[in-house]
Amino acid sequence: MDQVQSVKKKSSWKRNLISAVVGLIVMVLLFWFISQNAGEYSKAFTELGAIDTVWKVAIAAASLINIVIYPLTAIAAIRTLSYLHATLSRQAGFTLSNIVPGGGAVAVATQYAVLARYGVPQARAAAAVSADAIYTYLFTLGAPSIAVLLLVIEGRSTAAFMTTALIGLSVVIVSVFVIIAVLRSEDSARKIGGWLQKPVNKIFALVHKQAPDIANMLSQFHNQASDLITTRWKSLTVTNVAAQMAPMLVLWAALMGLGVTESQLTIIELFAAYSVALVLTAFPITPGGLGTVDAALIALLIAFGVDSSTAVAADLLWRLGWFLPQLLVGGVALAKYWWDGRRMRIKAN
């Protein structure tokens, strides 16, 4: 009996040590990430100081709205989930996906772990995370196409715009039909997986890597998410669209505060610039998309008629009002998740 307890204590000690080291590494990465961009945020603070108080309040309010809305997608998927636990899951995932290179997979795994720690069954956690990933994918790829179509309707009709819109919409429409077929039955999921396996094998062969089993992946997705998306698609759609659009509210407030008028930049042009930034944020070349996202957003704002210095200032304020606060909230969420885990292990022993 004493030997068993000794083994348990050693195991517990090792888990605590590993957890502490991982938590420390994440916190160090977070502060390193912020320190590397301290100069940019300092410029944003300087620009913020020249803005009228009303618009400072508007930027702060938009930032708060973004943080408050973000966890609602988890609650839409798991109605019994508390707002606190939804916040810990979603915000921790956001921070890890943006500070760790290739952090998307780490973020997904962390969201599973957070939900499991607070009593969410594995199947429900998997369904919630899978549903969120699908909605994010559809909105991220669909938004630029919608924006381009709106620009065409607004009168900025060019062959390039129309071609881009049609290609983008075609991808989204095909994706929707594939998702519907996958959700309908496991047999359909496996058939589609079989059709997709050959082109996927060729793509992975080019980079000399083993291709994943697409049929198995789609089958798992069907088993995890079909009931959830079928029964709760309305609430999932509303919350996911709100969560994806909330950062644009921060950008709009920053531009208005800097004196940009509707004649300089229409709301459709703003949506177009933001939707491209959204794509680059979702598939970043650098952690958080810093540099690539900002360059694209600034270039598009300038192309639509915003003064270059104002476009740079707006981008900096957007980062300050959207990205940095959510990054810090996610850091706090990770710290609480780690602390709660430590307390649970101490109680168990």
C-alpha positions in Angstrom: 0.0 0.0 0.0 2.8 2.4 1.0 4.6 1.5 -2.3 1.4 2.4 -4.3 1.1 5.7 -2.5 4.8 6.4 -3.1 4.4 5.8 -6.8 1.3 8.1 -6.9 3.2 10.9 -5.1 6.1 10.6 -7.6 3.7 10.6 -10.5 1.8 13.6 -9.0 5.1 15.4 -8.5 6.2 14.8 -12.1 2.8 16.0 -13.4 3.1 19.2 -11.3 6.6 19.8 -12.5 5.7 19.3 -16.2 2.6 21.5 -15.8 4.6 24.2 -14.1 7.3 24.1 -16.8 4.8 24.2 -19.7 2.9 27.1 -18.0 6.2 29.0 -17.5 7.2 28.5 -21.1 3.8 29.8 -22.3 4.0 32.8 -20.1 7.6 33.5 -21.2 6.5 33.2 -24.9 3.6 35.6 -24.2 5.7 38.3 -22.7 8.4 37.8 -25.3 5.9 38.2 -28.0 4.6 41.4 -26.5 8.1 42.8 -25.8 9.1 42.1 -29.4 6.3 44.4 -30.6 6.5 46.9 -27.7 7.6 49.7 -30.1 4.6 49.2 -32.3 2.2 49.3 -29.4 4.0 52.4 -28.1 3.3 54.2 -31.4 -0.4 53.1 -31.1 -0.6 54.6 -27.6 0.8 57.9 -29.0 -1.8 57.9 -31.8 -4.5 57.1 -29.3 -3.5 60.1 -27.2 -4.4 62.4 -30.1 -7.9 61.0 -30.5 -11.0 62.6 -29.0 -12.3 61.1 -25.8 -15.5 59.9 -27.4 -13.6 57.7 -29.8 -11.2 56.5 -27.1 -14.2 55.2 -25.3 -15.6 53.7 -28.5 -12.4 51.8 -29.1 -12.4 50.6 -25.5 -16.0 49.5 -25.7 -15.4 47.7 -29.0 -12.5 45.9 -27.5 -14.6 44.8 -24.5 -17.4 43.7 -26.8 -14.9 41.6 -28.7 -13.7 39.8 -25.6 -17.2 39.3 -24.2 -18.6 37.8 -27.4 -15.7 35.5 -28.2 -16.6 32.7 -25.6 -20.3 32.6 -26.7 -19.5 30.1 -29.5 -18.6 27.5 -26.9 -21.8 28.1 -25.0 -23.9 27.8 -28.2 -22.3 24.4 -28.7 -22.5 23.3 -25.0 -25.5 25.0 -23.4 -24.6 23.7 -19.9 -21.2 25.3 -20.0 -20.6 28.2 -17.7 -19.5 31.5 -19.2 -16.2 31.3 -17.1 -15.3 27.9 -18.4 -16.2 28.9 -22.0 -13.9 32.0 -21.6 -11.0 29.8 -20.3 -11.3 27.4 -23.2 -11.8 30.0 -26.0 -9.4 32.7 -24.8 -6.6 30.2 -23.9 -7.0 28.7 -27.4 -6.7 32.2 -29.0 -3.5 33.1 -27.2 -1.8 29.8 -27.9 -2.7 29.9 -31.6 -1.2 33.3 -31.9 2.0 33.1 -29.9 3.1 29.6 -30.8 4.3 28.9 -34.4 1.8 26.4 -35.9 -0.2 26.9 -32.7 -3.5 26.0 -34.2 -3.2 22.3 -33.3 -1.9 23.2 -29.8 -4.9 25.5 -29.3 -7.4 22.9 -30.3 -5.8 20.3 -28.0 -5.9 22.9 -25.2 -9.5 23.7 -25.7 -10.3 19.9 -25.4 -8.2 19.8 -22.2 -9.9 22.8 -20.7 -13.4 21.5 -21.4 -12.5 18.1 -20.0 -11.0 19.6 -16.8 -14.3 21.3 -16.1 -16.4 18.3 -16.6 -17.4 18.3 -20.3 -17.6 14.8 -21.7 -15.0 14.0 -24.4 -17.6 13.5 -27.1 -19.3 16.8 -26.4 -16.0 18.7 -26.2 -14.9 17.2 -29.6 -18.2 18.1 -31.2 -18.0 21.7 -29.9 -14.4 22.2 -31.1 -15.1 20.6 -34.4 -18.2 22.8 -35.0 -16.3 25.9 -34.2 -13.5 25.0 -36.6 -16.0 24.4 -39.4 -17.8 27.7 -38.9 -14.5 29.6 -38.7 -13.3 28.0 -41.9 -16.5 28.8 -43.8 -16.6 32.4 -42.6 -12.9 33.1 -43.1 -13.0 31.8 -46.7 -16.5 33.2 -47.5 -16.1 36.7 -46.2 -13.6 38.0 -48.8 -15.9 36.7 -51.6 -18.9 38.3 -50.1 -16.9 41.5 -49.7 -15.8 41.5 -53.4 -19.4 40.8 -54.6 -20.6 43.8 -52.5 -17.9 45.9 -54.1 -19.1 44.9 -57.5 -22.7 45.8 -56.5 -21.4 49.1 -55.2 -20.0 49.9 -58.6 -16.4 48.9 -58.4 -16.9 46.3 -61.1 -13.8 44.9 -62.7 -13.0 41.6 -64.3 -10.5 40.8 -61.5 -13.0 41.5 -58.8 -15.7 39.4 -60.4 -13.3 36.5 -61.1 -12.1 36.5 -57.5 -15.6 36.6 -56.1 -16.8 33.7 -58.3 -13.8 31.5 -57.4 -14.2 32.2 -53.7 -17.9 31.7 -53.7 -17.5 28.5 -55.7 -15.1 27.1 -53.0 -17.4 28.0 -50.2 -20.5 26.6 -52.0 -18.7 23.3 -52.7 -17.4 23.2 -49.1 -21.0 23.7 -47.8 -22.3 20.8 -49.9 -19.4 18.6 -48.8 -20.0 19.4 -45.2 -23.8 18.7 -45.5 -23.0 15.3 -47.1 -20.5 14.5 -44.4 -23.0 15.4 -41.7 -25.8 13.4 -43.3 -24.3 9.9 -42.9 -21.0 8.2 -42.1 -21.1 6.3 -45.4 -21.2 9.6 -47.3 -18.3 10.9 -45.1 -16.2 7.8 -46.0 -17.0 8.0 -49.7 -16.0 11.7 -49.9 -12.9 10.9 -47.9 -12.0 8.2 -50.5 -12.5 10.7 -53.4 -10.3 13.3 -51.7 -7.6 10.9 -50.6 -5.8 10.7 -54.0 -5.3 14.5 -54.5 -4.3 14.8 -50.8 -1.8 12.0 -51.3 -0.2 13.8 -54.2 0.0 17.1 -52.3 1.7 15.5 -49.3 4.0 13.6 -51.6 5.4 16.9 -52.9 6.5 17.8 -49.4 7.6 14.2 -48.6 5.2 13.7 -45.8 2.6 11.0 -45.0 -0.9 12.0 -45.9 -3.6 11.7 -43.2 -6.4 9.2 -43.6 -9.1 11.6 -44.9 -11.9 9.0 -44.8 -11.3 8.4 -41.1 -11.0 12.1 -40.4 -14.4 12.8 -42.0 -16.0 9.8 -40.3 -14.8 11.1 -36.9 -16.1 14.6 -37.8 -19.5 13.1 -38.7 -19.7 11.2 -35.4 -18.6 14.2 -33.3 -20.4 17.1 -34.9 -23.5 15.9 -36.9 -26.1 16.1 -34.1 -24.7 19.3 -32.7 -24.7 21.2 -36.0 -28.0 19.8 -37.1 -29.8 20.9 -33.9 -28.0 24.1 -33.0 -27.0 25.6 -36.3 -28.8 28.8 -35.7 -27.1 29.7 -32.4 -23.8 28.4 -33.7 -24.1 30.6 -36.9 -25.1 33.8 -35.0 -22.4 33.5 -32.3 -19.6 32.5 -34.8 -20.5 35.4 -37.1 -20.6 37.8 -34.2 -17.2 36.5 -32.9 -15.6 36.8 -36.3 -17.0 40.3 -37.0 -16.3 41.9 -33.6 -12.6 42.8 -34.3 -13.9 44.8 -37.3 -15.8 47.0 -34.9 -12.5 47.8 -33.2 -11.0 48.7 -36.6 -14.0 50.9 -37.5 -13.8 52.8 -34.2 -10.0 53.3 -34.7 -10.5 54.7 -38.3 -13.4 57.0 -37.2 -11.3 58.2 -34.3 -8.5 59.1 -36.7 -10.9 61.2 -38.8 -11.7 58.8 -41.7 -15.0 59.6 -43.2 -17.6 57.6 -45.1 -16.5 59.4 -48.3 -13.0 58.2 -47.8 -13.8 54.6 -46.8 -17.2 53.0 -47.1 -18.3 50.2 -44.8 -18.2 47.7 -47.6 -14.5 48.7 -48.4 -13.7 48.4 -44.7 -15.3 44.9 -44.7 -13.3 43.9 -47.7 -10.0 45.1 -46.2 -10.9 43.4 -42.9 -11.9 40.1 -44.5 -8.5 39.8 -46.2 -6.8 40.4 -42.9 -9.1 37.8 -41.4 -7.8 35.2 -43.9 -4.2 36.0 -43.1 -4.9 35.9 -39.4 -6.4 32.4 -39.7 -3.5 31.2 -41.9 -0.6 33.2 -40.5 3.0 33.1 -41.9 4.2 34.5 -38.6 2.8 34.0 -35.1 -0.3 36.2 -34.8 0.1 37.2 -38.4 2.1 40.2 -37.3 3.7 41.9 -40.3 1.9 40.0 -43.1 -1.6 40.8 -41.8 -0.7 44.4 -41.1 0.9 45.0 -44.4 -2.1 43.6 -46.3 -4.6 45.6 -44.2 -2.6 48.8 -44.6 -2.2 48.3 -48.3 -5.9 47.7 -48.8 -6.9 50.7 -46.7 -4.6 52.9 -48.8 -6.0 51.4 -52.0 -9.5 52.3 -50.9 -8.5 55.9 -50.3 -7.2 56.2 -46.7 -4.1 58.3 -46.2 -1.0 56.1 -45.7 -0.1 57.5 -42.3 -3.7 57.2 -41.1 -3.8 53.6 -42.4 -0.7 52.7 -40.4 -2.1 54.4 -37.3 -5.4 52.6 -37.7 -3.7 49.2 -38.0 -1.6 49.9 -34.9 -4.7 51.0 -32.9 -6.6 47.9 -34.2 -3.8 45.7 -32.8 -3.8 47.6 -29.5 -7.6 47.5 -29.2 -8.3 44.0 -30.4 -5.3 41.8 -30.5 -3.3 42.8 -27.4 -6.2 42.8 -24.9 -7.4 39.4 -26.1 -3.9 38.0 -26.0 -3.6 39.1 -22.4 -7.0 37.8 -21.4 -5.9 34.5 -22.9 -2.7 34.5 -20.8 -4.8 35.0 -17.7 -7.1 32.1 -18.8 -4.1 29.8 -19.3 -2.8 30.8 -15.8 -6.2 30.0 -14.2 -6.5 26.7 -16.1 -3.1 25.7 -14.8 -3.8 26.9 -11.2 -7.2 25.1 -11.1 -5.5 21.9 -12.3 -2.9 22.2 -9.6 -5.5 22.6 -6.9 -7.5 19.6 -8.2 -4.3 17.4 -8.1 -3.5 18.6 -4.5 -7.1 17.7 -3.4 -6.9 14.3 -5.1 -3.8 13.5 -3.2 
